[in-house]
Amino acid sequence: MLTIIQDLTVEAMMSTKISQIDPDQTIYDALVTMNTDGVNELIIGSTSKPVGIITVTDITRSNVHLPNDLSQPLHRQFLRELVTIHPKARAEEARNIMREHGIGRLPVIQDGVIVGIVRTIDIMTYYYQEIEQIRNTYIKILDEIHEGVCVVDRDGIVVTWSNHSARLYKIPPEEILHRPIDEKFPSALLRQVLQTGKAVDNTIHSPRKGTVVNISAAPLYNQGELIGAISTDRDITDVMNLTNELADTRNRLEFLQDEVAKLSETAYNFDAVIGTSSEITDVIKLAATVAPTNSSILITGESGTGKELFARSIHAASGRNGLFVPINCSAIPESLFESEMFGYAAGAFTGALNEGKVGKFELANNGTLFLDEIGDMPLSMQAKMLRVIQDKVITRIGDNQLIKTNVRIISATHRDLKELVDQGKFREDLFYRLNVVALDIPSLKERAEDIPLFVQHYLQEFSHDNMKPIKPIDSGVIEQMMRYSWPGNIRELRNVVEQMVIFADERLTIDLLPVHIRRSQDTTSSNRRELASSAADLEQMMIEKALKEADGNKARAARILGISRPTLYYKLSKYNLDV
């Protein structure tokens, strides 16, 4: 028998690796401990007397600003009553608690002691494994069974047609799958079952002219809702148990897909957007406002600014229960664009899959279709795209069946679409259909004050990924990075930080920056003021850290910093640091 997903317990999926930290230690200590232990959360206190929990997300969401606040003790703002769960609780209960409290992990407590931590990713992993098991079982059932099996959805469309059914009725799968059952069986018993919602057992039935079978049919329900029907032909007594298991498998597959979709909603959200500048926070507010609507959105901005992150975050906040389906318009050959977008029927053209293919529009039904690099969409496809957006109906290549869709369109481009319209390279009517709401993502040079936050984020990420300790940064590094214009935006900055982490010895020095960045010059007085402020903040943080490492010994601290002792005394006075 199959394992029932609802009976999976927290104990079976929790991690027993628990890292702790004293409440008197600092936020900086917490970050270092997380990096050293390879975890994203710390229990504040002990497993027997916990007084709180701190995560990387907690730190980024708090009012912590570089550099002074990193030295704050944890007990100032991170102590709280823990939301916990028992190891014998069900996975479904853990998932519900996490969603209710908006958290991604739960301490597992038994007899007053924390014995483990269960995370969203742990539950998702088990669900995905269960889906794979269901798929393999489903295939095995159909391969092993010696009776004809047919499954239709609630609309009477054939979704399963077994090999024995194909032999029995001499109808290959490609002639009946994804088509109404009535086309081949005008008096199909399955239609009766769908209409009445009642099963029919061991009935002599003639589903089509010249064919008489011993057939049983039963409705399929998921949480009380009729989702389809199943029929088995000929010797039903030998396959009754398999019939019940197949129906259960279908219901559980629907359940698991729904659960995974719910958990996936937290993978992307606006909290993942790094930055506190007004340039980016204004865009976040606008995106959050339009997310719950059905309006089409056009996201513009230079390459590497995070347009897809915004698109995914909008989908996650939209409340739509379908998939987020991305498609890069510049990566698909013009000859394949229509089949990729709308799909095709079996045998529609040379090289087509025998079973046909579902297009991106169908995959995104009740969800979001993300058209990246929309400015590169072939002109020949733009008229068809406009028609589908207006009519909300598609037709696969090689098929006459009309398929209704409910798809939210989000487009993105680094090009000037209005200019392309003026040049006759983009349809004006499609432009206005896509540009109902416009989001312009600022470039990194337009929000240079966010650069230290990005550096901190990627420094932690790549130090952890490469199993390296988080190393100090020379003050001139951030200053020079804020001078640079970053034509590649966040993507370029991310690559630079990764390179510096890999090649750094004791600290991240300015000579680790690429030559073209080291030679860049600042052009605005406002940037110079921001640079001076950030450099001073970073220098002060490094001095405080060195003094802490040296236990207050100024001579040792000066050696750690690579400066003379008189210089250190001068800087202590400059920043009014009381040691």
Rosetta blueprint (number, residue, H / E / L):
1 M L
2 L L
3 T L
4 I L
5 I H
6 Q H
7 D H
8 L L
9 T E
10 V H
11 E H
12 A H
13 M H
14 M L
15 S E
16 T L
17 K L
18 I L
19 S L
20 Q E
21 I E
22 D L
23 P L
24 D L
25 Q L
26 T E
27 I H
28 Y H
29 D H
30 A H
31 L H
32 V H
33 T H
34 M H
35 N H
36 T H
37 D H
38 G L
39 V L
40 N L
41 E E
42 L E
43 I E
44 I E
45 G E
46 S L
47 T L
48 S L
49 K L
50 P E
51 V E
52 G E
53 I E
54 I E
55 T E
56 V H
57 T H
58 D H
59 I H
60 T H
61 R H
62 S L
63 N L
64 V L
65 H L
66 L L
67 P L
68 N H
69 D H
70 L H
71 S H
72 Q L
73 P E
74 L H
75 H H
76 R H
77 Q L
78 F L
79 L E
80 R L
81 E L
82 L L
83 V L
84 T L
85 I E
86 H L
87 P L
88 K L
89 A L
90 R E
91 A H
92 E H
93 E H
94 A H
95 R H
96 N H
97 I H
98 M H
99 R H
100 E H
101 H H
102 G L
103 I L
104 G L
105 R E
106 L E
107 P E
108 V E
109 I E
110 Q E
111 D L
112 G L
113 V E
114 I E
115 V E
116 G E
117 I E
118 V E
119 R E
120 T H
121 I H
122 D H
123 I H
124 M H
125 T H
126 Y H
127 Y H
128 Y H
129 Q H
130 E H
131 I H
132 E H
133 Q H
134 I H
135 R H
136 N H
137 T H
138 Y H
139 I H
140 K H
141 I H
142 L H
143 D H
144 E H
145 I L
146 H L
147 E L
148 G E
149 V E
150 C E
151 V E
152 V E
153 D E
154 R L
155 D L
156 G L
157 I E
158 V E
159 V E
160 T E
161 W E
162 S L
163 N H
164 H H
165 S H
166 A H
167 R H
168 L H
169 Y H
170 K L
171 I L
172 P L
173 P H
174 E H
175 E H
176 I L
177 L L
178 H L
179 R L
180 P E
181 I H
182 D H
183 E H
184 K L
185 F L
186 P L
187 S L
188 A L
189 L H
190 L H
191 R H
192 Q H
193 V H
194 L H
195 Q H
196 T H
197 G L
198 K L
199 A L
200 V E
201 D E
202 N E
203 T E
204 I E
205 H E
206 S E
207 P E
208 R E
209 K L
210 G L
211 T E
212 V E
213 V E
214 N E
215 I E
216 S E
217 A E
218 A E
219 P E
220 L E
221 Y E
222 N E
223 Q L
224 G L
225 E E
226 L E
227 I E
228 G E
229 A E
230 I E
231 S E
232 T E
233 D E
234 R L
235 D L
236 I H
237 T H
238 D H
239 V L
240 M H
241 N H
242 L H
243 T H
244 N H
245 E H
246 L H
247 A H
248 D H
249 T H
250 R H
251 N H
252 R H
253 L H
254 E H
255 F H
256 L H
257 Q H
258 D H
259 E H
260 V H
261 A H
262 K H
263 L H
264 S H
265 E L
266 T L
267 A L
268 Y L
269 N L
270 F H
271 D H
272 A H
273 V L
274 I L
275 G L
276 T L
277 S L
278 S H
279 E H
280 I H
281 T H
282 D H
283 V H
284 I H
285 K H
286 L H
287 A H
288 A H
289 T H
290 V H
291 A L
292 P L
293 T L
294 N L
295 S L
296 S L
297 I E
298 L E
299 I E
300 T E
301 G L
302 E L
303 S L
304 G L
305 T L
306 G L
307 K H
308 E H
309 L H
310 F H
311 A H
312 R H
313 S H
314 I H
315 H H
316 A H
317 A L
318 S L
319 G L
320 R L
321 N L
322 G L
323 L L
324 F E
325 V E
326 P E
327 I E
328 N E
329 C L
330 S L
331 A L
332 I L
333 P L
334 E H
335 S H
336 L H
337 F H
338 E H
339 S H
340 E H
341 M H
342 F H
343 G E
344 Y E
345 A L
346 A L
347 G L
348 A L
349 F L
350 T L
351 G L
352 A L
353 L L
354 N L
355 E L
356 G L
357 K E
358 V E
359 G L
360 K H
361 F H
362 E H
363 L H
364 A L
365 N L
366 N L
367 G L
368 T E
369 L E
370 F E
371 L E
372 D E
373 E L
374 I H
375 G H
376 D H
377 M L
378 P L
379 L H
380 S H
381 M H
382 Q H
383 A H
384 K H
385 M H
386 L H
387 R H
388 V H
389 I H
390 Q H
391 D H
392 K L
393 V E
394 I E
395 T L
396 R L
397 I E
398 G L
399 D L
400 N L
401 Q L
402 L L
403 I E
404 K E
405 T L
406 N L
407 V L
408 R E
409 I E
410 I E
411 S E
412 A E
413 T E
414 H L
415 R L
416 D L
417 L H
418 K H
419 E H
420 L H
421 V H
422 D H
423 Q L
424 G L
425 K L
426 F L
427 R L
428 E H
429 D H
430 L H
431 F H
432 Y H
433 R H
434 L H
435 N L
436 V L
437 V E
438 A E
439 L E
440 D E
441 I L
442 P L
443 S L
444 L H
445 K H
446 E H
447 R H
448 A H
449 E H
450 D H
451 I H
452 P H
453 L H
454 F H
455 V H
456 Q H
457 H H
458 Y H
459 L H
460 Q H
461 E H
462 F H
463 S H
464 H H
465 D H
466 N L
467 M L
468 K L
469 P L
470 I L
471 K L
472 P L
473 I E
474 D L
475 S H
476 G H
477 V H
478 I H
479 E H
480 Q H
481 M H
482 M H
483 R H
484 Y L
485 S L
486 W L
487 P L
488 G L
489 N H
490 I H
491 R H
492 E H
493 L H
494 R H
495 N H
496 V H
497 V H
498 E H
499 Q H
500 M H
501 V H
502 I H
503 F H
504 A L
505 D L
506 E L
507 R L
508 L E
509 T L
510 I H
511 D H
512 L H
513 L L
514 P L
515 V H
516 H H
517 I H
518 R H
519 R L
520 S L
521 Q L
522 D L
523 T L
524 T L
525 S H
526 S H
527 N H
528 R H
529 R H
530 E H
531 L H
532 A H
533 S H
534 S H
535 A H
536 A H
537 D H
538 L H
539 E H
540 Q H
541 M H
542 M H
543 I H
544 E H
545 K H
546 A H
547 L H
548 K H
549 E H
550 A L
551 D L
552 G L
553 N L
554 K H
555 A H
556 R H
557 A H
558 A H
559 R H
560 I H
561 L H
562 G L
563 I L
564 S L
565 R H
566 P H
567 T H
568 L H
569 Y H
570 Y H
571 K H
572 L H
573 S H
574 K H
575 Y L
576 N L
577 L L
578 D L
579 V L
